[in-house]
């Protein structure tokens, strides 16, 4: 399957948005007892990551800790943290692309 770069970027942006609003969306799902297939799929993707990968995305994207602060706490360079964050979002975006295209 050949997919354009624009479609890949759309999924990247969607995953980034879902991660940024993860906590609020989870609350909304609990309060209104409704299902959200994309949120459920994102949760499944996060559960499949290695512990350090999950912790990195949770800290930076969900808990909104700055990359600088996470870098200090973890001992990894800011460049590495940024590169890993982008790699993980890209990986999850590929999963979304396969699942929803």
Buried (B, 14 or more C-beta within 10 A) or exposed (E): EEEEEEEBEBBBEBBBEBBEBBEEBBEEBEEEEEEBEBBEBBBEBBEEBEEEBBBBBBBBBBEEBEBEEBBEEBEBEBEBBBEBBEEBBBBBBBBBBEEEE
